[in-house]
Amino acid sequence: MPSGLRSVAVFCGSRPGHNPAYRAAATALGTGLAHAGMRLVYGGGRIGLMGVVADAVLAAGGAVLGVIPEFLCRREIMHDGVMELIVTDSMHSRKLKMFEAADAFVMLPGGLGTLDEVVEIITWRQLGLHDKPVLLCDVAGSAQPIQAALRASIEMGFANADAIELFEVLDGPDATLARLAELQPSQAPANSTRL
């Protein structure tokens, strides 16, 4: 049964990382999204895991929407193979456009930018600004640090115990794709004017 999700935002590194498993996971996820008929929404670059996942979607005949702020067009080397590309005026407007275009969010391994994106999306969900699924694709333990940080916040009394339910952790791209196939778009109206 095809998923009801039309677009999935993927947050991931603008570097490839040291472990070859990261590149393999990005390729598998991108190929799987294309085969499932889900459009990739991502940061618009052609380097690092960002480029790998976009290239995999394109190679499999899928649709890609890239969203990149103008000042990063050269730094992250804007992907010229992406047919649909939005250039924004800021990082915040980039995240807002990606949010608006996506039915769900997936985090692959990445650095500070990836953490910033996924934590903000989880925070918006905690605040009731959306109810879109947030999936962390754990590749060789990549999701463990963010889980540990949230658990520490809970233990120290800075977050409610149910905050851990704001996202799901899946073991690799196959499990992530299988979960995406089960999901339907959120019925809760997104109020992006409050973001």
N, C-alpha and C positions, 0 to 999 in steps of 0.2 A: 504494500500500500504506500503510495507516495506521501511524503510529508506535506503538511500544510504550510511549512515554512517556505518563504520565497527568497529571503535574503539573510545571510549570516555574516556578521562582522567578525573578522579574525584579527586579534591583537597579537603581534609577534615582533621579534627583533629585527632591527635594521642591520644586524650583523648575523652571521650564520652560527656563531657559537663553536665550541671546540668539539663537541660530540657529534659524530656523523648521524646519530639517531635523530637529532633535531631536524636536519635537512630531509631525512627519509620521512619523518612524521609530517612535515610541511607539505611534501610532495603527495603523500597518501591522503592527507586531509583535502588538499586542493582538488585532486583527481576525484575523490569521493563526493565532494560538493557538486562538481560538474555533472557527474553521473546521476546524482540525485535531483538535478534540475534546480539547485539552490544557487542564487547569485552570491558571489563573494563580494563583500564590502570590506575594504582594507585601506591602509595608509598611503597608497599611491606610489610607493617606491619600487625600484627594480633591483635593489641590493638586499643582502641578508635573507632571512627567512621570509620577509615580506615579498621579495622578488620570487623566491622559490614557490610559495603558495600561489601567487598570481600566475606564474608561468605554468604551473601544473593545471590550474583551472582552464587557462587558455588552450593548453595542449590537448585537453580532453574535450574541447568544444564548449566550455561553459562561459557564463557571463561574469564580468568583473566591473565593479565600480570602485575606482580609486579616489580617495579624498586626501589632499595634501595642502598644507599651508604654503603660501607663495615663498616664504623665506626658506623652506626646505626643498624646494624644487630642484636646486642644484646639489645641496648637501646630501639628500637621500636619493639623488639621481632618479627623477621622475620617470615612471615606466611609460615609454612611448608606444608600447604595444597594447595598452589598455584603451579600449574604444570609448569608454565612458569615464571621464576624469573631471573632478571638481577641484578647483584651486580656491582655497579659502584665505581669509585675511589674518587668521590667528589659529593657534592650537585649540582654543576653546571652540571656535566655530567649526573646526575640523571634527572634533569629538561630537558636537551636536549634530552635524550632518550625518556622521556615521551612525549615531544613535537613531536618528529619524529614518534612515534607510534600512535598518536591520530589524529582523524579527527575533533574533537571538544573537548571543555573543559567545565567542570561543577564544580562550587564551592559549596560545602556544608559548614555548620558551621565548624569553626576551629580557631586555634590560629595564632601565628606569622608566622609559617611555611606555613600555608594555605594562609595567606595574601601575603606573599612573592611570592609564586608560582603564584597566580592569578594576582597580580600586574605586575609581570614580563611578563606573557603571554599577558596581555593587553598592556603593553609598547611595546613589540615586534610587536604587531598588529598596534599600533600607528605609529611605525617606518617603516611600510610597509614590515616587514620581513615575515609576513604571513597574511592570510585572513580567518583563521579558526574561527568558531563561539565560543564565550565565553559566557556561561550562568551562572548567579548567581542564585542558588536555594534558595530562601528566605524562611527560616523556622523560624517562630515566631520572625520575624524582624531581623534575622541574617545578611541580606545583607544591611541593612540600614546604618551601620557605614561606609562601603566602598563607598557607594553612596554619603554620606555626605562629606567624605574626598575629593572625586573628584569634587563635586559641589563647595566646598570651594576653591579648586585649580583654578577652572574656575573663580569664583568670584574675587579671588585675582590676576588674570591675569597670572597665571602660566600654564594654559592649555587652549586650544581652546574650544569654546562652543560645538563643535561636538565631543569632547572626550567622552562625555556621551553615544555616539552611538557605542563605541568600544565593548560594551557588552550589554547583555539583562538581565533583572531581571524577574524571573518567580516566581509565588506564589506557592511554594511547589513542591514536586516530581512529582505529576500528570501533572501539567502544564509544568514542565521541560521535562518530557518524551514525552509529546505531541509535544512540540517544536522540540525536537531532531528528532522525526518521520517525521517532515516536511523538515528537512534540508538535503542538499546534500554536499558531500565533496567539499572543496574549489578547484576551478580550477586554482587558482594562484599557481605557483610552489613555494614550500618552499625552501628558500635558507638558510639552516641551517649552511652553512659554514660561514655565516656572524654573527651568533649568538654568 
